[in-house]
Amino acid sequence: MAQPVVIAVTNQKGGVGKTTTSINLSYCLAQAGKNVLLIDFDPQGNATSGLGVDKQGLEKTVLDVIQNTLPLSAVTLSTEYKNLSLVPATPELANAEVELARAERRFTRLKDAIAGYDGYDYIIIDSPPSLSLLTVNGMIAANYVLLPVQAEFYALEGLGQLLETIQLIRKGMNPTLELLGVLVTMLDSRTTLSQQVYDEVKKHFPGKVFETAIPRNVRIAEAPSHGEPVGAYDKWCKGARAYKTLSKEVVTRVGQTRS
């Protein structure tokens, strides 16, 4: 079987729709018939609870994989959605940062775990909102970075640092890492500011901004409290339709870069 396409959803800022995008992109790809593995790599564990998994009852998580005590297959859970599996996380993952700081092969733990783990078309990594050892592990394991950017005044602040990190990783540990695209989230088309930010992001990343922007949508905000992707919660809402369109765009872009 072909190697899975590994996408790290990354931005060191919190609250930009990173986890929401990881969950809903994974769900839409799975609905389209792709076999998808979502790796929750954020100590907050929001992608885990966002798919309806109770973090309290978990005995095995991605932390066991990073500590080299279990293979990825041993911590992978099926979800109630066809074609979609999850590697869960709990707040204990934060301990990995400290433990890994002096460990051998500390930058490639996730990459090593994914290597040879077949059966998936796409692996989506929900990275933590920081430029931490975990985030770097995610980018070294990935083929692509998907960068969500909130349509707000400080959207571009701090992105320079993230892009520098991507460049460093390309020079050293993962020369084929590519920016798949920049996704504008929480776009309120009624405000001038949102439109200005969108235009600014396009200027900053020529040719890299996804055509699809994710709108501000109350359904997107409600869905996690029900432990569901927005497409399962209300498939006709604006937010669900936007993520479905995004998933098609992701498949097209991956196809273009691979050919």
MARGUMI-88773 format. One record per residue (C-alpha): x, y negated, z; residue number from 1. Coordinates in nm, 3 decimals. Layout:
! MARGUMI-88773
@east:X&north:Y&up:Z&n:NUM
...
***
This chain:
! MARGUMI-88773
@east:0.000&north:0.000&up:0.000&n:1
@east:0.116&north:-0.355&up:-0.070&n:2
@east:0.257&north:-0.556&up:0.218&n:3
@east:-0.005&north:-0.766&up:0.395&n:4
@east:-0.013&north:-1.141&up:0.340&n:5
@east:0.084&north:-1.294&up:0.675&n:6
@east:-0.042&north:-1.647&up:0.747&n:7
@east:0.052&north:-1.841&up:1.061&n:8
@east:-0.205&north:-2.106&up:1.147&n:9
@east:0.012&north:-2.367&up:1.315&n:10
@east:0.014&north:-2.720&up:1.449&n:11
@east:0.187&north:-2.814&up:1.772&n:12
@east:-0.099&north:-3.052&up:1.854&n:13
@east:-0.394&north:-2.909&up:2.041&n:14
@east:-0.756&north:-2.966&up:1.945&n:15
@east:-0.709&north:-2.974&up:1.567&n:16
@east:-0.925&north:-2.669&up:1.493&n:17
@east:-0.643&north:-2.415&up:1.481&n:18
@east:-0.819&north:-2.131&up:1.662&n:19
@east:-1.151&north:-2.213&up:1.496&n:20
@east:-0.980&north:-2.189&up:1.159&n:21
@east:-0.799&north:-1.865&up:1.249&n:22
@east:-1.125&north:-1.697&up:1.357&n:23
@east:-1.340&north:-1.821&up:1.071&n:24
@east:-1.084&north:-1.770&up:0.795&n:25
@east:-1.030&north:-1.414&up:0.921&n:26
@east:-1.404&north:-1.351&up:0.935&n:27
@east:-1.468&north:-1.488&up:0.584&n:28
@east:-1.182&north:-1.289&up:0.431&n:29
@east:-1.319&north:-0.975&up:0.601&n:30
@east:-1.670&north:-1.051&up:0.472&n:31
@east:-1.521&north:-1.075&up:0.123&n:32
@east:-1.398&north:-0.716&up:0.156&n:33
@east:-1.039&north:-0.778&up:0.266&n:34
@east:-0.894&north:-0.580&up:0.557&n:35
@east:-0.794&north:-0.845&up:0.809&n:36
@east:-0.599&north:-0.840&up:1.135&n:37
@east:-0.622&north:-1.149&up:1.356&n:38
@east:-0.334&north:-1.177&up:1.604&n:39
@east:-0.415&north:-1.401&up:1.898&n:40
@east:-0.072&north:-1.546&up:1.976&n:41
@east:-0.189&north:-1.832&up:2.197&n:42
@east:-0.176&north:-1.783&up:2.576&n:43
@east:-0.514&north:-1.955&up:2.602&n:44
@east:-0.660&north:-1.645&up:2.437&n:45
@east:-0.938&north:-1.842&up:2.269&n:46
@east:-0.937&north:-1.636&up:1.951&n:47
@east:-0.995&north:-1.330&up:2.170&n:48
@east:-1.297&north:-1.473&up:2.351&n:49
@east:-1.413&north:-1.639&up:2.028&n:50
@east:-1.465&north:-1.291&up:1.883&n:51
@east:-1.664&north:-1.184&up:2.187&n:52
@east:-1.389&north:-0.988&up:2.364&n:53
@east:-1.383&north:-1.007&up:2.745&n:54
@east:-1.027&north:-1.101&up:2.844&n:55
@east:-1.078&north:-0.981&up:3.203&n:56
@east:-1.115&north:-0.618&up:3.098&n:57
@east:-0.807&north:-0.599&up:2.875&n:58
@east:-0.529&north:-0.363&up:2.975&n:59
@east:-0.320&north:-0.391&up:2.659&n:60
@east:-0.250&north:-0.717&up:2.476&n:61
@east:-0.003&north:-0.878&up:2.237&n:62
@east:0.225&north:-0.937&up:2.539&n:63
@east:0.300&north:-0.562&up:2.548&n:64
@east:0.407&north:-0.584&up:2.185&n:65
@east:0.636&north:-0.883&up:2.245&n:66
@east:0.791&north:-0.704&up:2.544&n:67
@east:0.860&north:-0.407&up:2.314&n:68
@east:0.661&north:-0.170&up:2.536&n:69
@east:0.384&north:-0.090&up:2.282&n:70
@east:0.349&north:-0.091&up:1.903&n:71
@east:0.101&north:-0.329&up:1.742&n:72
@east:-0.127&north:-0.037&up:1.655&n:73
@east:-0.169&north:0.049&up:2.025&n:74
@east:-0.315&north:-0.292&up:2.112&n:75
@east:-0.532&north:-0.344&up:1.801&n:76
@east:-0.906&north:-0.356&up:1.869&n:77
@east:-1.191&north:-0.314&up:1.625&n:78
@east:-1.441&north:-0.598&up:1.632&n:79
@east:-1.813&north:-0.579&up:1.562&n:80
@east:-1.740&north:-0.727&up:1.217&n:81
@east:-1.661&north:-0.500&up:0.927&n:82
@east:-1.295&north:-0.509&up:0.808&n:83
@east:-1.188&north:-0.736&up:1.096&n:84
@east:-0.951&north:-0.619&up:1.373&n:85
@east:-0.800&north:-0.816&up:1.659&n:86
@east:-0.479&north:-0.811&up:1.861&n:87
@east:-0.593&north:-0.986&up:2.181&n:88
@east:-0.410&north:-1.223&up:2.416&n:89
@east:-0.456&north:-1.334&up:2.776&n:90
@east:-0.293&north:-1.620&up:2.973&n:91
@east:-0.020&north:-1.375&up:3.079&n:92
@east:0.129&north:-1.427&up:2.734&n:93
@east:0.272&north:-1.753&up:2.873&n:94
@east:0.515&north:-1.539&up:3.075&n:95
@east:0.666&north:-1.412&up:2.751&n:96
@east:0.825&north:-1.752&up:2.690&n:97
@east:1.035&north:-1.725&up:3.005&n:98
@east:1.117&north:-1.357&up:2.957&n:99
@east:1.214&north:-1.400&up:2.592&n:100
@east:1.441&north:-1.698&up:2.652&n:101
@east:1.745&north:-1.472&up:2.708&n:102
@east:1.626&north:-1.154&up:2.537&n:103
@east:1.784&north:-0.994&up:2.232&n:104
@east:1.609&north:-1.044&up:1.897&n:105
@east:1.386&north:-1.293&up:2.073&n:106
@east:1.291&north:-1.475&up:1.753&n:107
@east:1.186&north:-1.169&up:1.555&n:108
@east:0.975&north:-0.972&up:1.803&n:109
@east:0.652&north:-1.032&up:1.613&n:110
@east:0.813&north:-0.982&up:1.272&n:111
@east:0.957&north:-0.648&up:1.387&n:112
@east:0.616&north:-0.543&up:1.522&n:113
@east:0.437&north:-0.628&up:1.197&n:114
@east:0.698&north:-0.456&up:0.977&n:115
@east:0.556&north:-0.134&up:0.844&n:116
@east:0.212&north:-0.193&up:1.001&n:117
@east:0.009&north:-0.107&up:0.693&n:118
@east:-0.358&north:-0.101&up:0.612&n:119
@east:-0.423&north:-0.476&up:0.607&n:120
@east:-0.457&north:-0.721&up:0.320&n:121
@east:-0.422&north:-1.024&up:0.548&n:122
@east:-0.272&north:-1.081&up:0.892&n:123
@east:-0.367&north:-1.416&up:1.045&n:124
@east:-0.163&north:-1.544&up:1.342&n:125
@east:-0.326&north:-1.799&up:1.573&n:126
@east:-0.022&north:-1.987&up:1.708&n:127
@east:-0.006&north:-2.181&up:2.036&n:128
@east:-0.033&north:-2.563&up:2.029&n:129
@east:0.338&north:-2.620&up:2.089&n:130
@east:0.671&north:-2.575&up:1.912&n:131
@east:0.757&north:-2.285&up:2.139&n:132
@east:0.935&north:-1.953&up:2.105&n:133
@east:0.597&north:-1.794&up:2.030&n:134
@east:0.524&north:-2.042&up:1.749&n:135
@east:0.869&north:-1.977&up:1.601&n:136
@east:0.810&north:-1.600&up:1.626&n:137
@east:0.485&north:-1.649&up:1.433&n:138
@east:0.653&north:-1.850&up:1.158&n:139
@east:0.939&north:-1.604&up:1.123&n:140
@east:0.686&north:-1.321&up:1.087&n:141
@east:0.475&north:-1.508&up:0.830&n:142
@east:0.482&north:-1.554&up:0.453&n:143
@east:0.284&north:-1.876&up:0.479&n:144
@east:0.197&north:-2.157&up:0.719&n:145
@east:-0.154&north:-2.301&up:0.712&n:146
@east:-0.156&north:-2.641&up:0.877&n:147
@east:-0.485&north:-2.776&up:1.016&n:148
@east:-0.489&north:-3.154&up:1.060&n:149
@east:-0.769&north:-3.339&up:1.233&n:150
@east:-0.921&north:-3.634&up:1.047&n:151
@east:-0.826&north:-3.886&up:1.316&n:152
@east:-0.591&north:-4.180&up:1.358&n:153
@east:-0.292&north:-3.989&up:1.501&n:154
@east:-0.326&north:-3.698&up:1.257&n:155
@east:0.019&north:-3.730&up:1.100&n:156
@east:0.200&north:-3.801&up:1.425&n:157
@east:0.434&north:-3.519&up:1.522&n:158
@east:0.399&north:-3.340&up:1.189&n:159
@east:0.752&north:-3.446&up:1.090&n:160
@east:0.890&north:-3.237&up:1.374&n:161
@east:0.684&north:-2.935&up:1.268&n:162
@east:0.800&north:-2.968&up:0.907&n:163
@east:1.161&north:-2.988&up:1.028&n:164
@east:1.108&north:-2.665&up:1.222&n:165
@east:0.968&north:-2.498&up:0.909&n:166
@east:1.278&north:-2.613&up:0.716&n:167
@east:1.511&north:-2.476&up:0.985&n:168
@east:1.331&north:-2.143&up:0.980&n:169
@east:1.361&north:-2.132&up:0.600&n:170
@east:1.734&north:-2.202&up:0.620&n:171
@east:1.792&north:-1.937&up:0.880&n:172
@east:1.546&north:-1.663&up:0.965&n:173
@east:1.277&north:-1.667&up:0.696&n:174
@east:1.390&north:-1.810&up:0.361&n:175
@east:1.060&north:-1.727&up:0.185&n:176
@east:0.830&north:-1.912&up:0.430&n:177
@east:0.597&north:-2.145&up:0.240&n:178
@east:0.345&north:-2.409&up:0.337&n:179
@east:0.027&north:-2.258&up:0.193&n:180
@east:-0.169&north:-2.574&up:0.249&n:181
@east:-0.287&north:-2.852&up:0.477&n:182
@east:-0.646&north:-2.824&up:0.595&n:183
@east:-0.829&north:-3.138&up:0.701&n:184
@east:-1.066&north:-3.053&up:0.988&n:185
@east:-1.343&north:-3.236&up:1.176&n:186
@east:-1.403&north:-3.462&up:0.878&n:187
@east:-1.691&north:-3.701&up:0.928&n:188
@east:-1.771&north:-3.816&up:0.577&n:189
@east:-1.985&north:-4.102&up:0.714&n:190
@east:-1.687&north:-4.287&up:0.861&n:191
@east:-1.431&north:-4.489&up:0.670&n:192
@east:-1.159&north:-4.374&up:0.910&n:193
@east:-1.211&north:-4.006&up:0.823&n:194
@east:-1.184&north:-4.085&up:0.453&n:195
@east:-0.873&north:-4.300&up:0.510&n:196
@east:-0.704&north:-4.021&up:0.705&n:197
@east:-0.795&north:-3.769&up:0.433&n:198
@east:-0.638&north:-3.996&up:0.167&n:199
@east:-0.332&north:-4.052&up:0.385&n:200
@east:-0.281&north:-3.677&up:0.434&n:201
@east:-0.308&north:-3.625&up:0.057&n:202
@east:-0.041&north:-3.893&up:0.002&n:203
@east:0.182&north:-3.731&up:0.261&n:204
@east:0.142&north:-3.376&up:0.122&n:205
@east:0.095&north:-3.414&up:-0.254&n:206
@east:-0.057&north:-3.102&up:-0.408&n:207
@east:-0.070&north:-2.923&up:-0.074&n:208
@east:-0.402&north:-3.036&up:0.075&n:209
@east:-0.686&north:-2.785&up:0.038&n:210
@east:-0.980&north:-2.908&up:-0.171&n:211
@east:-1.204&north:-2.783&up:0.108&n:212
@east:-1.222&north:-2.997&up:0.421&n:213
@east:-1.395&north:-2.869&up:0.734&n:214
@east:-1.672&north:-3.105&up:0.840&n:215
@east:-1.765&north:-3.207&up:1.192&n:216
@east:-2.046&north:-2.964&up:1.259&n:217
@east:-2.227&north:-2.884&up:1.582&n:218
@east:-2.266&north:-2.519&up:1.480&n:219
@east:-1.888&north:-2.476&up:1.461&n:220
@east:-1.864&north:-2.614&up:1.815&n:221
@east:-2.144&north:-2.388&up:1.946&n:222
@east:-2.034&north:-2.058&up:1.791&n:223
@east:-1.738&north:-1.978&up:2.027&n:224
@east:-1.962&north:-1.997&up:2.335&n:225
@east:-2.160&north:-1.712&up:2.178&n:226
@east:-1.839&north:-1.521&up:2.102&n:227
@east:-1.907&north:-1.535&up:1.729&n:228
@east:-1.751&north:-1.681&up:1.415&n:229
@east:-1.967&north:-1.961&up:1.278&n:230
@east:-2.056&north:-1.749&up:0.974&n:231
@east:-2.214&north:-1.487&up:1.199&n:232
@east:-2.377&north:-1.747&up:1.422&n:233
@east:-2.540&north:-1.950&up:1.143&n:234
@east:-2.425&north:-1.856&up:0.797&n:235
@east:-2.614&north:-2.132&up:0.618&n:236
@east:-2.473&north:-2.423&up:0.821&n:237
@east:-2.227&north:-2.671&up:0.666&n:238
@east:-1.936&north:-2.539&up:0.872&n:239
@east:-1.989&north:-2.175&up:0.772&n:240
@east:-2.014&north:-2.266&up:0.406&n:241
@east:-1.695&north:-2.474&up:0.427&n:242
@east:-1.496&north:-2.185&up:0.579&n:243
@east:-1.629&north:-1.947&up:0.315&n:244
@east:-1.511&north:-2.186&up:0.042&n:245
@east:-1.175&north:-2.225&up:0.217&n:246
@east:-1.126&north:-1.846&up:0.227&n:247
@east:-1.170&north:-1.829&up:-0.151&n:248
@east:-0.922&north:-2.111&up:-0.194&n:249
@east:-0.671&north:-1.931&up:0.030&n:250
@east:-0.700&north:-1.612&up:-0.180&n:251
@east:-0.652&north:-1.814&up:-0.500&n:252
@east:-0.346&north:-1.998&up:-0.365&n:253
@east:-0.185&north:-1.680&up:-0.238&n:254
@east:-0.243&north:-1.525&up:-0.582&n:255
@east:-0.087&north:-1.825&up:-0.756&n:256
@east:0.222&north:-1.836&up:-0.537&n:257
@east:0.275&north:-1.462&up:-0.567&n:258
@east:0.248&north:-1.454&up:-0.945&n:259
***
